Amino acid sequence: MTKIDWFSWPYEGRACRPSVHRIAMALMAAGLLIVTASAAAQTAPASPATSTAKPKAPVAVDAPAAPAVPDQVPDQVQENGYVIRQTADLGGHLVGISGSSAMYDTLVNVHSGPRVLGQSFTMHAVGGKKHPLMDSLSAFSNGFGGDPINFARLSFYKGKLYEFTGSFRRDRQYFDYDLLANPSIPGGITTPYGMVDGVPTTASLAQQQVNQSPVLFNTVRRMTDTSLTILPLSKLSFRVGYSQNIFQGPSLSPGYSIGTSDQLLNELQRNSTDDLSGAIIWKPLELTTLTFEERVDHYKEDSLYTLAQNQFNVQEPDGTPAALGNWDATASPYSIASCNATSLGAAYTNATNYTILSAPQTAGGRPIINPACDVTTSYLRSQPTRAIYPTESLLFQSSSINKLILNGDFRYTIANSNLANYYENFQGLDGAIRNYTLTGNAKVQRRVVNSDLGLTWLATKTISLSEQLDFSNVHQPGSANITQGTTQNTPTTAGNETINYAGPLVAGPNFTIEGNPTGVPLYGYFGQRFLTNNASVSWDASSRATLTFTFRYRQHNIVQTAGTGSSSLLVTINESGGIFNIAYRPTSKWRMNGTAEMLYADNALTPLGPRQTVHFRYHTLYKIKPWATFTGAFNDLERHNNTFNTGVTPIDGPLQHVDHTRNVGVGLTVAPNEHYGFDINYDYSDIYISTNVCYLNGATATLPGTASFNSSGGPNICPGVFVRGSKTVLSDWGPTKDFADAPTQYASVGVNLSPNSKVRTAAGYRISAVSGNQFFANAQQVNGSLQSAYQSPYFNVAWKLHTGLIWKAEYNYYGYGEGGTSGAPFCSNSTSLSSTVLPCNSPALIGPTGLKESPAGLSAPRNTHANILTLGMHYEF
């Protein structure tokens, strides 16, 4: 629902006479706004592992551009040759939340507190008076004081002399959709404190269920942009600019193969870019422009990885915190297999009589791990990366030649990226390994040449011919020099292989990481080239109809080389097809246009790369009355790859890849007068993707895995399962369709009512509902957001108390909920040739499945509801 002016922050209205000192203060604040905002970028948010406070910030409201003021406006005050206007909006939010606070902060992130909802300041020169410094200045901002999105803009100019604009944006985003990357660990998986004759004791350490997303983040982005143009209206103009983008904050990051097991990491990151640009703009002829631009981008990436605090779930006998790891293990608890049997001590006699954990010494303390068992006590990884991207561009556009329109550009880049000091260190126990260290460096260069040339010839009054040629060539050579990992081990003598062994350590065998098998610099190369040609003919069949046909040809070459002396991979893709467009205006009140695009490629780089593409688009607008408008749109994108892709028959059979994106929407806007109006919108979209796959069903005796039947009613075995390994264990099932479907309906209705000149109200309702489904390779997973609804009704009122004084109240409700039961339809507790396949909700299956669980699955619930009341007062002075 489009809100009328009184409902937006900041408000607009008639100004009162300001004093000179208030003008000076406003100018000062506007000038300092960009500088202070940039300085604030140095403050980093707290880590989610150590801080329980959620970011308190409301939904930001876009600030409208400051309105232009004519030279002589009734009731507007002139001072020192300028018409000056100032506004301020002060208020705050009252918020009540129920349900999942993490989901609420992910979607809305509005919290109670006072706010500076908006402010604006404008100065416009009065005609007929001299103004040596500037003709106009405007500054406005909103969201400061706690909003997740803050925005400030400052602009001023002086006639033909210069133009300056500067802006600052700040965006805080908290994300914790706990179903994303969740391993779905069922309850009841434990590691006992001790076992006697194979029977666990009553005390045990439960394997933690992951009730937050393993990719949780709480980040802030600060963006500063400035631009100054000298002599903007002259034949020769100059433009300089500076931009800075800082992205920083803590996040969780899944880690793999750290020590003896997978670990969940805490990542502290700060990524920033500093961009400098300069341009010379020459207009030699009335309709011809030549521009040379130099741009230099400097990128800095600083990330520090450590163990997430919640991973320290045990301690060594001396009190050192330790992590058992395997945060993503769904069925295998920590066991004797992770310990050095010859060093366990007297409590261990055989595989069914051992003690690897002991009760904590203090209430609330961590269990004590046997010092002969594998743990991680410390992990650190640092990989600071620097890159510089200088780019030269030459652009031109011209329509000076009769019936001929030309445009084009040429761009050249040599970028250098450098990882000067890679460092990775593990401390703990991994068999005999007590610690290891990896160091090294890497560098890569990216050379890019791009050029575009467009030409349009107006052959006749009704026919035009166009040619668009685009070329891009990328070369990316690089090398990595990661030293062989150095290890320090405990002696393998019986009894020595413990973490608290105090004697001299011995040098362990060196090892290498993936991609550097020999421990010497590894060279690689990646390159690709695009050549695209679009030839078009356009015909104005009548004053109401225009037809355009375009033939497209594109060639895409990809070259990849890994390692010195290794062979190169060359992939060539040729794509061609046609695009037909029609623009038709049956009447002066009705407009429509549509496009049909059909393309075919003879190859694809990846299995999901399309070989056939069909794209249909249609849009219409009909003015029922001058105050009533109907709009409609349709979009259908279909892509297929029905081949083996590389020409080699895979064990899974033909890919049969299909994906489509379909959308249809209609809208009606009615505004007969200033007292009332309404609009209604409806949109339906469907995103679908599917590909033939074989899958690991992951079944155990206590945890069901996804299964399916073959045509004979037995276990559905992947055709190549025996080629890859066991003759009796069905590790691979299928082939089947791995798919995801997300049909979504969106609807909104809004009404504006203004009974008189002092009171204006608006009310409406918005809802987005998804009724999708997917293939479940993990039998414990649920659909989550694929079956969900998000609704947000609202009501607001604005009351003009006095000239320059408006009171406003706004109520918003946000409700998010996920749907009913979902999950794999058929499951099994076995991977043998004689597996019994049952419905996943069968009581005969041992362990949880998606069909037996709540809509939340094996993670924390995500339903949330919130009531938000915003109160504010608008002042003009």
N, C-alpha and C positions, 0 to 999 in steps of 0.2 A: 504494500500500500504506500503510495507516494504521499508524504506528509506535507501539509502546507507550511508556510514560513514560520508561523508561531511555534510549531512543534520541533523545530530544529535548533541545535546549539551551534553558535550563538544566535540569539534573536536579532531581528532587524527592526528599526524604528526611527523616529525623529530624534535628532541630537539636541542637547542643550549646550549653552555657551561654556566652553572649557577655559580654564585659566592657562596662562603661558607656562607656568611651572608644571602643570599636568601634561602639557604637550611635550615639554622637554623630557619629563620622566618616561613618557610612553615611547618616545624616539629612542631613548637610552635602552629601555627594556627590549624593544624590538631589535636593536643592533646587537645586544648581548645574548639574545635568545639562542642563536645558532652556536655561539662560542661556548656557552654554558652547557648546552645540550651535548656538544661534542666532548667536553671535559667529563661529563657524567658517564661517558662510555667506559671509563676506566674501572668502574665499580663492578665486581663480579658477584652474581647471586650465590646464595648458600647451596651447598651440596645436598641433594635429596637424601643421601645416606646419613647425614648428621643433623638435618633440620626437619622438623615436622610441620613447620609453618608453610601453608600454601601461599602462593603469590596473591596478594589482595589487590585486585584490579577489576574494573568493570568493563563492559562492552563499550568500545569507543563509538562515537557518532561522528560521521564525516562532517567537517566544517565547510560551509559554503564559501565560495569566493566572495571577498568583500565587494559590495555593489558599487558600481561607478556612480559618481555624483556629477550632475551637469554643472556648468559654470555658475548659473544663477538658479538656485532652488529655493522656493518659498520656505520660510521657517528654518532655513539652514544658516548657521552663524559663520561669518567670514572673519578671519583674523590673520593679519600679516599677509594678506593676499591668498589665503588658502581656506577652503571649506574643510572643517575638521569634524570628525565623528569618532566617538569612543563608546564601546559597549563592554559589559562584563556580565557573566552568568555564574552565579554562585549557588551551590546546593549540595546534594549528597544522595546516597543510596541507603535504603534499608532492605536487607536481604535475609530471607529465611530459607534454609536448605534442608531437605530430607533425602535419605537414600545415600548413594555413593558420592562422597565429596570429591574423590579422584575423578570420577566421570564428569561431575559438574564443572570442575576446574578445566577439564579437557575441552568441554563444549562451550562454556559460558565464561567462567572465571570473573564473575562480578561479585564484589564483596562490599559490606557496609562501610560507610565512612564519608566524611566531607570531601567535596570535589570542587575544583575550579573547572566548571563545565565548558567554559569557552570565554574568549575575549577577542576583541577586534579594535583596530585603530586605523583610520584612513585620513590622508591629507591629499586634497586635489586642488590644483592651482585654479584661481579665478582668471578668466580671460581678460586680456588687456593690461595685465601687470607683469613686471619682470621678475623672474625667479632664476637666479644664476646657478643654484645648486641642483634643484630637481623640480619636476612638474607634478609628480604624484608619488605617494608612498602608501603602502598598505601592509599591515601586519596582523596576523590572526593566529590563534592556536586553540586547541581543545584537548581535553583528556588528562591534563597534568594534575597531580595530586593522588594518583593511584590507579588510573585506567590502564589496561594492558596495552592499548594503542594510543600513543600521544603523537600529536602532529603540530608543527609550527611552520609558518611561511612568512617570509619578508621579501618585498619587492619594491623597487623604486626606479624611476627613469627620469631622464632629462632630454626631452625632445629628440633631436637627431644626434645627440652626443653619446648617450650610453643607455643601457638597460641592465639591471641587476636583479637576479632572483636567487633566493636561498631558502632551503627547507630542511627540516629535521623531523625524522620519524623514529619512534621507538615502539617496538613490538615485543611483548613478553608472551611466550607460549609455554604452557604446561601441558604435558601429554602423558597420560597413563591409561590407555585402553588395554586392560590387563589380559585380554584374550590374545593379543598380538604376540607371536613367538612364545606363547605359553606352552610348556611341555606337558600340561595336563597330568600332574602327578596325583594319583589316587591316595586317599588317606589309608592309614594302617601299615604303611611300609616303614619298618623300623630296623635299627641296629641295636641288638641287646647289649646291656652292660656286661653280661657274661652268659656262658652256656655251659650246661652240665649234661653230658651224655646226649647232646643234640637238643636238649630242651632249654629254651631261653628263660632267663630269670625274669621277674616281673618288671624290673626297670629296663628301659630302653630309650634310645635316641630316635625320635621320629624324623623321617625325611621330610623336609619342609615343602609344603605346597607353595607354589609360586603365585601369590595373590597380588602381584603388580606386574606390569609389562617389563620383560627383560630389556626393553629398549626405551624405558621411561626417560623423559628429559624435562628440564626446567631451564629454558634458555631465553636470552634477551638479544634482540637485534637492534642496533642503533645505526641509522642511515642519515648522513649529512650530504647535501648536494648544493653546490653553488655554481653560478654561471654569470659571466659578465661579457656583454657585447658592446664593443666600441664602434661608433658610427654605424648604427644598424640600418640606416636608410641610404647610406652612401654607396657609390659603386664599389668601393673597397672597404670591407668590414673586417673586424677582428673579434674573435671569441676565445675566451679562456674559461676553464672550469676545473673544479676540484670536487671529488666525491670520496666519501669514506663509508665503508660498511663494516661494522664490527658484529660478529656473531659469537656469543660466549655463554658458558653456563655448564652445569654438571649434567650428566646423563648416565644411565646404565648401559653397558655394552656387553653382549654375550661374548665370552672368550672360549677358546678351544685348546685342548692339549697343552695345558699349563701344568707342569709337573706330571703327576700321574693321572690327572682327570681334567674335565672341563670346569672352568671357573667363571663366575659372573663378575664382571669388572665395573669399577666406577671410573668414568672418563671425565676428566676436567679439560675442557676445550676452549680455545680462543682462536677464532679464525677472523682475519681482517683483510680488507683490500683498501688500498689508497690509489685513486685514479686521477691522473693529471691529463688535461687535454688542452690543445690550442689549435685554432683554425683560422685560416685566411679565406675570406669569401669575396670573390670578384664577380661583378655583374657587368661584363663588357658591353652587352647589348640589353635592350629592354626586357627580352624574354629568355635570356641566357644567364646561367649562373655556374661558376666554377668554384669548387671548394677543395682546399687542401687541409687535411687534419692530421695532427700527430697526437696519439694517445699512448700513455704509458700507465700500465696497471701493475701494481706491486701487491703480491699476495703473501700473507704469512699465516701458517698453520701451526699451532702449538697445542698438542694433546698429550695428556699425562694419564696413563692407565695404572690403576692400583686395584687391589682386591676390594670388592664391595663389602661394607662393614657387616652386613647381615650374613656373609659367608663364613665368618669366624664362629663356628658352632661347637668347637671343642677347645681344649687347652692341653698343653704339655704338662708333665708333672711339676715343672718349675714355674708354671703359670703363664707361659708364652701362649697367646691366642693362636689358633690354627684352624685351617679350613679343610674339610674333608673333600669338598668339590662335588662333581657330578650333580649339579643343580638341575640338569635337564634329564637325569635318569628316571624313567617312568616306572621301572619294575625291579631294578637291581639295587638293593641296599648295600651299604658299605659292609664288606665281609673280610674274612681271613685272607682272601686272595690279594688284598692290598697290604699285607704285612710280610716281613722277613721272618719266616718260620724259625730259623735257627737262632734268632735273637729275641724272641718273644719273652723268654724267661720261664720261671718255674710254673706259672699258671697255665702254660700251654703244654699239652701232651699230644694231642692229635687233632684232626680236622673237626671232631665233634665235641671237643672239650678244650675251650680256649676262652681267654679274656682279652678283649681289645679295647674295651671301654670300662671305666670305673666311675662310680657316682661322684659328683662334685663335692669338694670339701666344705663349701659354704652354700647356704640357701641361695637359690637363684644363680649359682655359678654354672660354668660350663662343665660338661663331663670331661674326664681326664682320659686322653688317648694313650695307648701303649706306645712308648717311644720307638718301637720297631715298626710302626705302621706309617704308611705314606700320608703325608699332609703337605699343605702349602702354608708357610708362616709369613711370607712376604713376596710380593710381586711388583715389579715396576717396569713400565715400558714408556719410552719417550722417542718421538719421531718428528722433531721440528722440521718443517718444510718451508722453503722460500721459493717464490717464482716471480719473474718479471716478464711482462708482456708488452713490448713496444709495437705499435701498429701504425703504419702510414696509410692514409686513404686519400684518393683523388676521386672526387665526385663531380658530375656535370649533369645538367638538364637544360634543354633548350627547345623552344618552339618558335624560334625566330625565322626559320625557313618556312615558306608557305606550304601548308598541307603536310608538314613533316614534324613529328615530335620525337625527340631523342632524350634518352637518359641512360646513365651508366655509372659504374664506379670500379675502382681497382684498389685492393687492399693487400698489404703485405705484412706478415708478422714473423718475427723470430723470438720465440719464448724459451726461457731457460728456467728449469725447475731443479732445485737442489735439496737433497736430504743429506746434510753435512754430517750429522752425528746420530746414528741409530743406536739405541741402547735398550737392552732387555735383560732383566736379571730375575732369577727365581731362587728363593730360599725355602728350605724345608727338607723333605725326604721323599725321594722317588726311587724305591729300591735301594741301591747303594749311593745314588746321587744326592749330595747335600745341597749343592747349588750349581747353577750354570749361568754363564754370561754370553750374550751375543752383542757384537758391535759392528759397525760398518757405515757405509754411505752409499748413496745412489744419486744419479742425475739423469735428466732427460731433456731433450730439446724438441720443441715443436715448431716446425716451419710451415706456414700457411700462406697460400696465394689464392685470393678470391677475385673474381671479376664478373660483372654483370653488364649486359648491354641490351637495351630495349629500344625498339623503333616502331613507330606507328605512322602509316601513310594514309592520309585521307584521299583515297583514290577518286571517289566521286562524292556527291552530296549524301549518298546513302550507303556507300561501301567503304570500309577501312580495312587495311591489312596491317597485322602486327607481328613482330618477331621479338622473342625474349630468349636470350642466351645466357645461361648461368654456368660458371666454371668454378670448381674448388679443388685444390690439390694440397694434401696434408702429408708431411713427412715427420715421423716421430722416432728418431733413434734414441737409445738410452742404454744405461748400464747400471748394474747393481753389484756392489762389492761388500757383501756381508761376510764377515770373518767366520770361520768355523767356530761353533760354540765350544767354549772351554768349560769343563766340569771339574768339580772337586768331590771325591767319593770317600765314603768310609771304607776301611779295609774289609774285605769279604770274609775275614775270619769269623767263625761262629761267635755270636755274642756281641760283635762290634757294630753290626749294621743297625744302629739306632740313631735317632736325631740328637741325643744327648751324649754321643760318643765324644770324649774330650781329647783323645789322642791326635796325632798328626794325620791329616787327610792326605789322600793320594790323588794324583791326577787321573781323571777318568778319560775315557775315549772322547775325542772330538766328534762333533756331529754337525750336520748342515741342515738348513731349513729348505723348504720347498722352493723350487725355482733357482737354487744355487747348489747343484749336486756335487760340485768338485771343490767348493770352498774358494774359488778364484772369481775374479770379476766376470759377471755374466752379461753378455750383450744381447739386446733385443731391438726389434724394429717393427713399427706399425705405420702403415700408410694407406690412404684411401683417396680416390679421385672421383669427383662427380662431374658429369657433363650433362646438362639438361637443356633441351631446346623445345620451346613452345611456339608454334606457328598458328596464328589465329586469323580468321576472317569474320568481320562483323557487318551485318546488313540491317539497316533501318527499313524494315518491310513496309512500315507505315508510320504515321506520327504517333501511334500508340504501341507499336511492337518492334522490338529489336532482337535479332537472332545472332548468336555468336557460336562459331565452332572452332575448337582448338585441338591440334594434334600434338601430343607430347611424346618426346623420346628422351630417355634418360639412361646413361651408362654409369655404373657404379663398380669400381675396382677396389678390392681390399687385398693388401699384402701384409703378411705377418711372419716374422722370423724370431725364434727364441733360441739363444745360445750360439756360440761361435761354431761355424761350420754346419749348423743344422739346416735342413731344407726349409724353403719358404712355402707358406700357404698362400695361394692366389685364388681369389674368388672373383668372378666377373658376373655381374647381373645386368642384363639388358631389359629395360622396361619400356613399353610403348602402349599407347591407347588414345582415346579421344574424349573430349569434354564438350558437351553441348549445353548452351545457356539460352534461355528465353526470358525477356523482360516484357511484360504485357500490361497495358493500362486500358482496360475495357471502357472505363469512364474516368472523369476527372476525380472521382471519389474512391476509385478502386484501383489498387496496384498489386501486381503479383510478379514474382520471378522464380525461376526454377533452374536447376542444374543437374545434369546426368553425366557421371564420370565413370569410365570403364577402362581399366588398365590391366596389363598382363606382364609378368616378369618370368624370365626363363630360368631363374635360380633364386636361392635365398641363402643368406648368411647363417641364420639360426633356424631351428625347427619351427619357431613361431613367426618367422618372416613370411609375409604374404607372397603368394604367387599370382593370385587373382584378386583384384580390388574392384568393387562396385560401390559407387557413392551417389545417392540421390538427395537433393535438397530442394525445399520449396518454402516460400514465404509469401504471405499476403497481408494487406492492410486495407481496410474498408472504412470510410468515414460515413457512418450511418446518418449522423447529423453533425453540424459543426462542433457539437459538444459531446458526441458519442463516437468512439472508435473501436472497431473490432480488429484483432490481429490473430494470425495463425501461422504456425511453422511446423515443418516436417523435415526430419533428417534420418537417413538410413545409410550406415557405412557397413559393408560386408567385406570380409577378407578371408581367404582360403589358402591352404597349402595341402593339396590332396596327393602329394608324392612322397617318395623316400628322401627327398631334399637333396642328398649328396649323390643319389643314384645307386647307393649300396643298400641292399635290403637289410634293415635292422631286425633284431629278434622280436621287437614289439609289433612288427607289421607296418603297413602304411600309416603315416602320421594322422591323416584325416583331420588336420587342424582347421578349426572354424572359429572365427570371432565376429561379433557384430555389435554395433552401437546404434540403437534406434530411439528416436525421440519425436514426440508430437506434442504441441502445446497450443492453447488458445487463450485469448484474453479479451476482456471487455472493459472499457473505461468510459464512465458517464459523469460529466460535470456540467449540468445545465446552467448553473449560476454559482455565485460565491457562497451561497448558504448551505449547499449540500452537494455531495457527489459520492460515487462509489466505484470500485473496480473489483473484478473477479478474474482469477487466473487458474488455469489447470494445466499440468504438464505430466506426461507419462514418458518414462525412459526405461530402456532395458539394455543392460550390458551383459554379454554372454561370451564365454570363451571355453573351448574344449579341445583336447588332444588325446590320441590314443597313448596309453602308458601301461607298463607293468609296475607293480608296487610291492613294497615290503609290508606285510600285514602286522608284524611285531607281536604276534600272539605268544602268550606264555600260559602256564597252568593256572595262574592267578590273575591274568590280565587279558581280556578278549582283544582280538585283532580283527580288522576289517576283512571280510571274506566274501566270496561269491560262488555261484554254481556255474558248472559248464552245462552243455546241452544234454548230458546224460544224468544230471542231478548230482554229480560229484564235485569235489573241490576244483575250482577254476584255476588251472596251472598256466603260468606264462610259458609260451612255446619254447623259449630258450633257457628255461630254468636249469636244465641238466647240463647245458653247455657251460654254464658259469660256475658249477660247483657240485653240491651234493646230489646224489641220485635218489635220496629218500626224504630230504627235508625241503618243504615247499617255502623257501625264503621269498620267492617272487610269485605273486598272483596276478591274474589278468590274462590278456590285455583287456582294458576297460576304458571308458571315457573319463578322463580327469577333467572336470568341468566346474565352472562357477557361473551362476546366473543371478543378476540383481535387478529385477523389475522394480521400479520406483515410481510412486505417484506423489505429486506435489500439488497442493491446492492452497489458495489464499483468497480471502475476501476482506475488503476494507471499506469503511464508510467515514466520510467527513461531514460534520454538521456544524454550522455556524449560525445560531439563532439570531445573533446581533453582532455589531461591530466590536464588542468587548469580549465575547466568549466564543471560543472555537474548541471543538472536540473531535476526536477520531477514535475509532475502535476497529478491531479486525482480528482475524484468526489465520494462522499459518500451520500447515502440517506437511510432513514428509514421511511417507511410509514405504518400507521395503519388504517385499515378500519373496525372498530369494532362496537359493539352495546351492549345494556344492557336493563334490565328491569328497568323502572322508577317508583318507588313507590312515588317519589316526581314529580308531573307533571311539575314543573318549572325547573327541572334539564335538562342539555344537556350532550352530550357524551364527550365533552372536548378532552382529549388526546386519547380517543378511536378512534377518527377520526382526525388524525394529520399527518404531515410530517415534518421531520427534515433533512436538507441537509447541506452539508459542502464541497464545492469544495476547492481546494488548489493548489498553485503553489509555488515552491521555486527554488532558484538558489544559487550555491556556486562557487566563483571565487578565485582561488589561485593566489594572487598577488605576493607573494614571499615566499621562504622557511620559514615556521613558521608563515605565515600571510595569512589568508583566510577571505574573505568578504562573508557575507551571507545575503540574503533577502528571506523572506517567507510571502506569502499572504494567508489568510484563510477567508472564508466567512461562517457565520453561520446563517441559516434561519429556524425559527420554525413557523408553522401556523396550526390552527385547522380548520376542515372541515365545511361542510354545516349544514343546519338545522337538528335538532334531538330532540327527546323527546318522551314522552308517546304518543301512537297513539290515545287513546280515553280518554275523560275526562268528568267530571260532576261537577256542582256547588252545588250538593245536596248529602246528605247521607240518604235520606228517602227511603221508599219502592217504591216510585214512581219516583225515580231519572231518569232524562233524560240523556242518554249517547250520547255524540256527538264527532265527530272528534276534536282533541285538537286544530286544527287551525280554528275551526268554529267561525265566528264573533258573533254567539249567546252566546258563553261563555263569562262570565264577568271575566276579570283579565288575567294576563300573563300565558303562557304555554311555554314549551320548543320549540314547533313547531312555535310559534309566535316570539320567541326571536332570537337574533343573535347567532352565534356559541359560543360567550363568555358566554351566559346565563345572569343571573342577578348579574354578578360580573364584575370586570375590564377585559378588553381584554388581551389576553395572547400572541398574535402574536409578534414576535421580529425578528430583522435582525441586523447583525453586520458585518463590514469590519475590519479586523485586519491585520496590517502590522508589521512584526517583522524584525528589522535590527540588525545585530550583526557583530562583528569582533573577529576572533579567533587568539590568540597569543600563541606562544610557546617560552619558554625562560628557 
